[in-house]
Amino acid sequence: MEQVKYMVPCLLGLERLVADELIRLKLPEVRAENGRVFCKGTLADLPRMNIQLRCGARVLLVLARFHAETFEELFQGVLSVPWEDIIPRDGESPVKGYSISSQLHSVPACQSIVKKAVSQRLCRAYGLEWLPETGERYQIQFSIMKDEVYLCLDTSGPGLYKRGYRAVGVEAPLRETLAAAMVLLSKYRGLDPFCDPFCGSGTICIEAALIAKNRAPGLNRRFAAQKWDIVDSRFWMDAVEEALDQEYDRVYDIWGGDIDANAVRIAQENAVKAEVEDTVRFEVADAGRFYAHEPYGRVVTNPPYGERLLEKEEAARLYHTFGAAVRRLPEGWRVSILSSHTEFEEAFGQRAKKKRKLYNGMIKCDLFQYGKV
C-alpha cells in the first residue's frame, strides 16, 4: 500500500508524548517540531491514529509542501495538487490555516488564494463552471511558516480532545488531550492508586481510567474521514478491532473528589458515557482534607488558577491548605499539579522536584511534580 505523510498538531510541550504514541503505533519516520509531529504511514493507518492517539489535536493528511513568498507562488503550488483524486465532484472544501514569520502574512488573503486555486483545479477536472459543494466535507488546512507551505486535509473533524463523553462540564474545563498528557507524564500506568482531589467534571480521572484499561480514546466518536471514498470502510473496522483487542480487564483504584456536588454528579455522568464507571469513583470531598492510607500512589490534579475561578489570593490560600495535606501523605506518593499561578510553589509550601511547561488552551502553565519522578 502506498505511503502518505501525516501531520499531528498538538499543544506546545506535548510533542514528545505524541511522537512516542506514533512510534508505539509502529509508524515510520516520526519527527517532532514545535507544536506538531510528522510521520509516514498508509491510508489504513489513518483510522488507527484517529482512534488511538491520546495527546494529539487532530490528524492531518499532508498533500503538498512547497516554498512560497508571493501569492502567485502560493496559487501555483496549490493548483499543482491533484485535488480531484481526493475531493469528489460535490465535495465541500472549506479552507482555514495560519501564517507565521512569512512574507504572506495575511491569513484571509491566503485563504482566498488557496480556495481559488482548489476550485479552479476541481472545476477544470469535472468540467464545471462552479462547484456545488453539497456533499461531504473535506476541510483543507494550510500552514505557512518561514515561507514554507504545508497543504493538508483534516481527517478528524472535531478535535481529538472531543472524546464524546463530556457533553457538559463545569466552569473552565481541562481539555481531554492535556488531561491524558498529565496522566502520562506522572508515569501512571494503572498499577498504583490514583487520585484527583480537584476533579471537576472528572476529565483527569476518566483519562487515567482509559489509560489504565488501555482503552482507545476515540472509540465512542466519529471522524470526518469515515465519509471519504478514499478511505476504505474496512480500514475503520480493522482499527476498531485492533483497539478492542488491546484492552486490559483488571481492577483499578481511581478516585476523584470535588467540593462541588454538581461537578461530582457531572463527573459520574461523564464516566458512564466513557464506559469507565466501573473503573473510577467520584465523591464530594474537600481537597484541603485530602488523605490516602495506601503507602504509594499518584495524585494528578488541576486546581483553580486564580484567573477565572478565584482571585489569586484565594487560590494561594487554597494551594497552601492543599500543600499541607499533600505533605501528610505517605512517602511513596507522587504528586503532579498543573497551575499558571506565578507564586504556586511559595503558596504550596514546597519546591517542585521537577517542572514542565505546558499550555492549557492559551494559558501558560507549569506541571509541578513532587515525590519520585
Sequence and secondary structure as in RCSB ss.txt:
>XXXX:A:sequence
MEQVKYMVPCLLGLERLVADELIRLKLPEVRAENGRVFCKGTLADLPRMNIQLRCGARVLLVLARFHAETFEELF
QGVLSVPWEDIIPRDGESPVKGYSISSQLHSVPACQSIVKKAVSQRLCRAYGLEWLPETGERYQIQFSIMKDEVY
LCLDTSGPGLYKRGYRAVGVEAPLRETLAAAMVLLSKYRGLDPFCDPFCGSGTICIEAALIAKNRAPGLNRRFAA
QKWDIVDSRFWMDAVEEALDQEYDRVYDIWGGDIDANAVRIAQENAVKAEVEDTVRFEVADAGRFYAHEPYGRVV
TNPPYGERLLEKEEAARLYHTFGAAVRRLPEGWRVSILSSHTEFEEAFGQRAKKKRKLYNGMIKCDLFQYGKV
>XXXX:A:secstr
   EEEEEE  TT HHHHHHHHHHTT SS EEETTEEEEEE TTHHHHHHHH SS S  EEEEEEEE SSHHHHH
HHHHTS GGGTS TT B  EEEEEESSS   HHHHHHHHHHHHHHHHHHHHT SS    S B  EEEEEETTEEE
EEEESSSS TT  SS SS  SS   HHHHHHHHHHTT  SSS EEETT TTSHHHHHHHHHHHT  TTTTS  GG
GG TTS HHHHHHHHHHHHHT       EEEEES HHHHHHHHHHHHHTT TTTEEEEE  GGG    SSEEEEE
E    SSSSS HHHHHHHHHHHHHHHTTS TEEEEEEEE  TTHHHHHTS  SEEEEEEETTEEEEEEEES  
